[in-house]
Amino acid sequence: MKFNNAIVLVLAVLGICFQINCKAVSKEGEQADKNSNTFTMKDDGTTTIQPDWAKNAVIYELNTRQFSKNGTFAEVTEQLPRLKKLGVDIIWFMPIFPISELKRKATGDVLVDNIRDPEERKKYQGSPYAVADFKKVNPDHGTDADFKTMVDKIHSLGMKIILDWVPNHTGWDHPWIESNRDFYTQVDGKIIDPIDYNTGESWGWTDVADLNYDNKEMRKTMISDMKYWITDMNVDGFRMDVAHGVPNDFWVECSKALRAAGEVYMLAEGEVPEQRNSGSFASDYGWSLHHLLNEIAKGKKKASAIDEWYKADKEKYTRGYHMNFTSNHDENTWAGTVKERMGDAGDAMAVFVFTFEGMPLIYNGQEASLNKRLEFFERDPIDWGTYNKSAFYQKLTELKHKNQALRNGEFGGKIQKLSTSDNDNIYAYARKKNGDKVLTIINMSKNEKEIDLDLGKFAGGYSNVFEEGSVTMPSKMTLKMAPWEYLVFSNK
């Protein structure tokens, strides 16, 4: 960041004043937080229904199979203190259930049974989303006792655990196939794999059988199995796979039943307004925003397109918030690494994800600059190296936790755009809550930019999040910004 000379003088003279003001604001914010009764599991028709601990949480996606050398719960348990230090609040585990052997996929449309070489067959462990039993753990990861030990450790460190649940389908050797065939969608008496509701054709997920949500008994049994993980295994919520493929009335029924069993956090894989507006889910995927960020990174869209997205999104949703990300298991494996999709813009987009409205996600390996597509059907352990991105993410998680402006959904501050001389390429915005303020300025282009920035009412004292020291920001200034450069200022 480069200020002009006049601004440097102002910053030097007013620095002491800022430090005094910052402390006063901090105390005011802390008192407001102590007096807040906003966060509740009660459905008042407007407030996001979620546990208190989710209000400023950072979520971390963990693929047990790829997370460690042997892919076990015990090895995950060893790394939990590191995740706590990273600033993780919620660990979302990809499915930890046994994987169906019948019709198990190797890769693409190739089934394991079609591979003749027995040694070659062994390496393919199948899709974790082809669940063979909803009430057991995958023995490749460990035992029930290992899982419980891990959960206890997560809780002792002050973190939470949510499970990736697969309500849309099961594997072909799930017990229900034999005991309750009417739990499944059938054509001419034959159970089928899931159908793409957009095309009426198969998704190509031939390793799973489609569940029939017209069957009320199946719904009851599904909810009962979910409750088991809350009451018996002490998990704190669920990420619902293909939530958009399941009837919305089921989610209303399901969420009420689960919340009666305990305080749970509900995340939907999808972007269906009704699922949040009904109160069934606290959050869903920010898919459309993510795809827009990919387009901006490639130079196919301007930063100003975010304003159009934001306006349209606000018109659709009445409560809840998106989970925002630069990567996840689907994007990494099928669409490409952050480097492939975003090039040099990866860090800038991560800063955006953490300072924009919504809950930020860290995908396992991002704290180690993960730059390969992890295999989906076989073991492919992450190379952790020196965890060289940990400090970067720690700065962002620390800011998220201490500044109320960055809380999730309506519990944080709304986006307030800052005026610049180049709104097409520079995305600048402020957020404010209970006296806490954060300013974010990002050059969302591959070119160096010199811009005029008008902070208006957000002028004042701040700390530079990614550089040491305090600054006093005047209402108007000129900045020179390198390609994909990001600046974040906090008054707390």
C-alpha positions in Angstrom: 0.0 0.0 0.0 1.3 3.5 -0.9 -0.2 6.7 0.7 0.6 10.1 -0.7 2.8 12.4 1.5 0.0 14.5 3.0 -1.7 11.4 4.3 1.5 10.1 5.9 1.8 13.3 7.9 -1.8 13.1 9.1 -1.2 9.5 10.1 1.9 10.3 12.2 0.2 13.3 14.0 -3.0 11.5 14.9 -1.7 8.1 15.7 -1.8 8.6 19.5 -5.4 9.8 19.4 -6.4 6.6 17.6 -4.9 4.4 20.3 -7.0 6.1 22.9 -10.2 5.9 20.9 -9.7 2.3 19.9 -9.6 1.2 23.5 -12.8 3.0 24.3 -14.6 1.4 21.3 -13.3 -2.0 22.3 -14.8 -1.7 25.8 -18.1 -0.5 24.4 -18.2 -3.5 22.0 -17.4 -6.0 24.8 -20.2 -4.6 27.0 -22.7 -4.8 24.1 -21.7 -8.4 23.5 -22.3 -9.3 27.2 -25.7 -7.8 27.1 -26.8 -9.4 23.8 -29.7 -11.9 23.9 -30.0 -12.0 20.1 -28.5 -15.5 19.6 -31.1 -18.1 20.2 -32.5 -21.4 19.0 -36.0 -20.0 19.2 -37.9 -19.4 16.0 -39.3 -15.9 16.0 -39.8 -15.9 12.2 -36.9 -13.4 11.5 -33.8 -14.4 13.4 -31.4 -17.0 12.1 -31.9 -20.1 14.2 -28.4 -21.3 15.4 -26.5 -21.9 18.6 -24.8 -18.9 20.2 -21.3 -20.3 19.4 -22.0 -20.0 15.6 -22.4 -16.2 15.6 -18.7 -15.5 14.7 -17.5 -19.0 13.8 -15.0 -20.1 11.2 -15.7 -23.5 9.6 -13.0 -26.0 8.5 -13.8 -28.9 6.1 -11.9 -32.0 6.9 -11.5 -35.1 4.7 -10.5 -37.8 7.1 -9.2 -40.1 4.3 -6.8 -37.4 3.0 -6.0 -35.5 6.2 -3.2 -37.7 7.6 -0.9 -40.5 6.5 -3.3 -43.3 7.4 -6.6 -41.5 7.4 -7.6 -42.2 11.0 -9.5 -40.4 13.7 -6.5 -40.9 16.0 -4.3 -39.0 13.6 -6.9 -36.2 13.3 -7.0 -36.0 17.1 -3.3 -35.4 17.2 -3.7 -32.3 15.0 -6.6 -30.7 16.8 -4.5 -28.3 18.8 -3.1 -27.0 15.5 -6.5 -26.4 14.2 -7.5 -24.6 17.4 -4.5 -22.4 17.0 -5.4 -21.7 13.4 -8.7 -20.2 14.6 -11.1 -23.0 13.6 -14.4 -23.1 15.5 -16.4 -25.7 13.6 -14.9 -28.8 12.0 -17.1 -30.2 9.2 -16.1 -33.9 8.6 -16.8 -35.3 5.2 -18.9 -38.5 5.6 -17.3 -40.8 8.2 -19.6 -43.8 7.7 -18.8 -47.2 6.1 -18.7 -47.1 2.3 -20.8 -49.4 0.2 -18.9 -52.1 -1.6 -21.6 -53.0 -4.0 -21.3 -50.9 -7.2 -18.3 -49.1 -5.6 -16.8 -46.6 -8.0 -13.1 -46.5 -8.9 -13.0 -43.5 -11.1 -15.3 -41.9 -13.6 -17.8 -44.6 -14.6 -15.5 -47.5 -13.8 -16.6 -49.8 -11.0 -14.1 -51.5 -8.7 -15.6 -54.9 -9.6 -14.6 -54.3 -13.3 -10.9 -54.0 -12.4 -9.2 -57.4 -12.8 -6.0 -56.7 -10.9 -6.7 -57.3 -7.2 -3.9 -55.0 -6.1 -5.3 -52.2 -8.3 -8.8 -52.8 -6.8 -7.5 -52.4 -3.3 -6.5 -48.8 -3.7 -10.0 -47.6 -4.6 -12.0 -47.0 -1.4 -15.1 -45.6 -3.1 -17.1 -42.4 -2.6 -17.7 -41.4 1.1 -21.1 -40.3 -0.1 -22.1 -43.9 -0.9 -23.1 -44.7 2.7 -23.5 -48.3 3.8 -24.8 -47.6 7.3 -25.9 -44.3 8.9 -25.2 -45.5 12.4 -21.6 -46.8 12.1 -18.2 -45.4 11.5 -15.9 -46.4 8.6 -13.5 -49.0 10.1 -10.8 -47.5 7.8 -10.9 -44.4 10.1 -11.1 -46.3 13.4 -13.7 -47.4 16.0 -16.6 -45.8 17.7 -14.3 -45.3 20.7 -11.7 -43.5 18.5 -14.5 -41.3 17.2 -15.7 -40.4 20.7 -12.2 -39.7 21.9 -11.8 -37.3 18.9 -15.1 -35.6 19.6 -14.2 -35.2 23.3 -10.9 -33.6 22.3 -12.7 -31.2 19.9 -15.0 -30.1 22.6 -12.3 -29.8 25.2 -10.5 -27.3 22.9 -13.6 -25.2 22.6 -14.4 -26.3 19.0 -17.5 -28.0 17.5 -18.0 -30.9 15.1 -20.6 -31.2 12.4 -21.1 -34.3 10.2 -21.6 -34.5 6.5 -24.9 -36.2 6.2 -26.2 -37.8 2.9 -30.0 -37.7 3.0 -30.6 -37.9 -0.8 -29.4 -41.5 -1.3 -27.5 -44.5 0.2 -25.0 -47.1 -1.0 -26.4 -50.2 -2.6 -25.6 -52.4 0.4 -27.2 -50.2 3.0 -29.5 -52.4 5.3 -32.5 -50.5 4.1 -32.1 -52.1 0.6 -33.1 -55.4 2.0 -35.3 -54.4 4.9 -37.2 -51.5 3.5 -37.2 -51.4 -0.3 -40.1 -49.0 -0.3 -37.7 -46.4 1.3 -36.2 -46.1 -2.3 -37.4 -44.6 -5.5 -38.4 -47.4 -7.9 -39.3 -47.7 -11.6 -41.1 -50.9 -12.6 -40.1 -52.3 -9.2 -36.4 -51.6 -9.7 -34.6 -49.2 -7.4 -32.9 -46.5 -9.4 -29.9 -44.1 -8.9 -30.6 -40.4 -8.3 -32.3 -38.4 -11.1 -31.2 -34.8 -12.0 -34.4 -32.9 -11.4 -33.3 -30.3 -14.1 -33.1 -32.9 -16.9 -35.0 -35.9 -15.8 -31.9 -38.0 -16.5 -29.5 -39.8 -14.2 -26.9 -37.7 -12.4 -24.5 -40.6 -13.2 -24.2 -41.4 -9.5 -24.5 -45.1 -10.2 -22.9 -46.1 -6.9 -25.9 -44.9 -4.9 -29.6 -45.6 -4.7 -32.2 -42.8 -4.6 -34.3 -42.4 -1.5 -38.1 -41.9 -1.7 -39.3 -38.9 0.3 -42.9 -39.8 -0.3 -42.4 -42.5 2.3 -43.1 -41.1 5.8 -41.5 -44.0 7.6 -38.3 -43.5 5.7 -38.3 -39.8 6.9 -38.9 -40.9 10.5 -36.1 -43.4 10.3 -33.7 -40.9 8.7 -34.3 -38.3 11.4 -33.9 -41.0 14.1 -30.5 -41.9 12.7 -29.5 -38.3 12.8 -30.6 -37.9 16.4 -28.3 -40.8 17.3 -25.3 -38.8 16.4 -26.5 -35.9 18.5 -27.6 -37.8 21.6 -25.2 -40.8 21.6 -22.1 -39.4 19.8 -22.3 -35.8 20.9 -22.0 -34.1 17.5 -23.1 -30.5 17.1 -24.9 -30.4 13.8 -24.9 -31.4 10.1 -23.8 -30.3 6.7 -26.6 -31.7 4.5 -25.4 -33.1 1.2 -27.5 -32.3 -1.9 -30.0 -30.5 0.4 -31.5 -28.9 -2.7 -32.5 -32.4 -3.9 -34.6 -33.1 -0.8 -38.2 -31.7 -0.4 -38.3 -28.5 1.7 -41.1 -29.8 3.9 -38.8 -32.5 5.1 -36.2 -29.9 6.2 -38.8 -28.1 8.3 -39.8 -31.4 10.0 -36.2 -32.5 10.4 -34.7 -29.3 11.8 -37.4 -29.0 14.4 -36.9 -32.6 15.5 -33.1 -32.2 15.7 -33.3 -29.0 17.6 -35.6 -30.7 20.1 -32.7 -33.1 20.7 -30.0 -30.5 21.2 -28.5 -27.2 20.0 -27.5 -28.0 16.4 -26.0 -26.0 13.6 -27.5 -26.7 10.2 -25.7 -26.1 6.9 -27.3 -26.8 3.5 -25.3 -27.8 0.4 -27.3 -25.8 -2.0 -28.7 -22.3 -2.6 -32.4 -22.6 -2.0 -33.8 -19.5 -0.3 -36.8 -21.3 1.2 -34.5 -23.6 3.1 -33.0 -20.6 5.0 -36.1 -18.4 5.0 -38.1 -21.2 6.7 -35.5 -21.4 9.5 -34.5 -24.9 8.6 -30.9 -24.0 8.0 -28.8 -21.3 9.5 -26.6 -21.2 6.4 -26.2 -22.5 2.9 -23.5 -22.5 0.2 -22.5 -19.3 -1.4 -22.2 -21.1 -4.7 -23.2 -18.2 -7.0 -20.8 -15.8 -5.2 -18.0 -18.3 -5.4 -18.5 -18.8 -9.2 -18.5 -15.0 -9.6 -15.2 -14.7 -7.7 -13.7 -17.3 -10.1 -14.9 -15.2 -13.0 -13.5 -12.0 -11.6 -10.1 -13.8 -10.9 -10.0 -14.8 -14.6 -10.8 -11.3 -15.8 -14.1 -12.4 -17.2 -16.2 -10.2 -14.8 -15.6 -6.9 -13.1 -15.5 -6.4 -9.3 -18.6 -4.2 -9.7 -20.6 -7.4 -10.6 -20.5 -8.2 -6.8 -22.9 -5.3 -6.2 -25.4 -6.8 -8.6 -25.1 -10.2 -7.0 -25.5 -8.7 -3.5 -28.6 -6.8 -4.4 -30.3 -9.8 -6.0 -29.2 -12.1 -3.1 -30.8 -9.8 -0.5 -34.1 -9.8 -2.4 -34.2 -13.6 -2.2 -33.3 -14.3 1.5 -35.0 -13.0 4.6 -32.7 -14.7 7.1 -29.6 -16.9 7.5 -26.4 -16.4 5.6 -24.1 -18.1 3.1 -21.0 -20.1 3.8 -18.4 -18.5 1.6 -15.2 -20.2 0.3 -12.4 -20.2 -2.3 -12.3 -24.0 -2.2 -14.0 -27.1 -1.0 -13.8 -30.8 -1.8 -15.9 -30.6 -4.9 -14.2 -27.5 -6.3 -10.7 -28.8 -5.5 -11.2 -32.3 -7.0 -13.5 -31.5 -10.0 -13.1 -27.8 -10.9 -9.4 -27.3 -9.9 -7.2 -25.9 -7.2 -7.4 -22.3 -6.1 -4.3 -21.6 -8.3 -6.0 -23.2 -11.3 -9.2 -21.3 -10.9 -8.0 -18.0 -9.4 -4.4 -17.7 -10.3 -2.7 -15.0 -8.3 -6.0 -13.8 -6.9 -6.3 -16.6 -4.4 -5.2 -14.7 -1.3 -7.2 -11.6 -2.2 -10.3 -13.7 -2.6 -9.7 -15.4 0.7 -9.5 -12.0 2.4 -12.8 -11.1 0.7 -14.4 -14.3 2.0 -13.4 -13.6 5.5 -14.5 -9.9 5.6 -17.7 -10.1 3.5 -21.0 -11.1 4.9 -21.3 -14.8 5.7 -19.4 -17.6 7.4 -15.9 -18.3 6.0 -14.7 -21.8 5.1 -11.1 -23.1 5.2 -10.7 -26.2 3.2 -8.2 -28.7 4.7 -4.7 -28.1 3.2 -5.3 -24.4 2.4 -3.2 -23.5 5.4 -0.4 -25.4 3.7 -0.9 -23.8 0.2 -2.6 -27.0 -1.1 -1.9 -26.9 -4.8 -3.1 -30.3 -6.1 -6.4 -31.8 -6.8 -7.0 -34.4 -4.1 -8.3 -37.8 -5.4 -11.9 -38.6 -4.6 -12.1 -42.4 -4.7 -8.7 -43.3 -3.3 -6.1 -42.4 -0.6 -4.2 -39.2 -1.4 -2.8 -37.7 1.8 -2.2 -33.9 2.0 1.4 -32.8 1.9 1.4 -30.4 4.9 5.0 -29.1 4.4 5.6 -26.2 6.8 2.0 -25.0 7.0 3.2 -21.9 5.3 -0.2 -20.2 5.0 -1.1 -20.7 8.7 -0.1 -17.1 9.7 -2.2 -15.7 6.9 -5.3 -17.5 8.1 -4.6 -16.8 11.7 -4.7 -13.1 11.1 -8.1 -13.5 9.4 -9.6 -15.8 12.1 -8.3 -13.5 14.9 -10.0 -10.5 13.2 -13.2 -12.5 12.7 -13.3 -13.4 16.4 -12.6 -10.1 18.0 -14.5 -7.7 15.7 -18.3 -7.8 16.0 -18.6 -6.2 12.5 -17.6 -9.5 11.0 -20.1 -11.7 12.8 -22.2 -14.0 10.6 -25.4 -12.9 9.0 -27.5 -10.3 10.8 -25.3 -10.6 13.9 -22.6 -8.7 12.0 -22.5 -5.4 10.1 -24.0 -5.0 6.7 -21.8 -4.3 3.7 -21.5 -0.5 3.1 -19.7 0.3 -0.1 -16.9 2.9 -0.1 -16.6 5.2 -3.1 -13.5 4.9 -5.3 -12.4 6.3 -8.6 -12.4 2.8 -10.1 -15.3 0.8 -8.9 -15.0 -1.7 -11.7 -11.7 -3.0 -10.4 -11.4 -1.9 -6.8 -13.8 -3.4 -4.3 -13.9 -1.3 -1.2 -16.4 -1.7 1.7 -16.9 -1.2 5.4 -18.8 -3.1 8.0 -19.8 -1.8 11.5 -21.5 -3.3 14.5 -21.7 -2.0 18.1 -18.9 0.4 17.5 -16.6 -2.1 15.9 -15.5 -1.3 12.3 -13.6 -3.1 9.5 -12.5 -1.6 6.2 -11.6 -3.8 3.3 -10.0 -2.5 0.0 -9.1 -5.1 -2.7 -7.6 -4.6 -6.1 -9.6 -7.3 -8.0 -7.5 -7.0 -11.2 -4.2 -8.1 -12.6 -3.1 -4.5 -13.1 -1.6 -1.9 -10.7 -4.1 0.8 -9.8 -3.9 4.3 -8.5 -7.2 5.3 -7.0 -9.0 8.0 -5.1 -10.8 6.6 -2.1 -13.6 8.3 -0.1 -14.1 6.9 3.4 -16.7 9.4 4.4 -18.1 8.6 7.9 -15.6 5.7 8.2 -12.6 8.0 8.5 -10.7 7.6 11.8 -8.3 5.4 13.7 -7.5 1.8 12.7 -4.9 -0.9 12.9 -3.6 -2.4 9.7 -4.4 -6.1 10.0 -1.6 -7.4 7.8 1.0 -4.9 8.8 2.2 -3.7 12.3 1.1 -0.3 13.6 -1.8 2.0 13.8 -3.1 4.5 11.3 -5.6 7.3 11.2 -7.5 7.2 7.9 -8.6 10.6 6.5 -12.0 10.8 4.7 -10.3 11.2 1.3 -7.0 9.7 0.1 -5.1 8.4 -2.9 -3.8 4.8 -3.0 -1.5 2.9 -5.2 -2.4 -0.8 -5.2 -0.5 -3.7 -6.8 -2.3 -6.4 -8.7 -4.6 -8.4 -6.4 -3.4 -6.3 -3.4 -5.7 -6.3 -0.3 -5.8 -3.9 2.6 -7.8 -4.6 5.8 -8.2 -2.1 8.7 -9.8 -2.7 12.0 -10.6 -0.4 14.9 -10.4 -3.3 17.4 
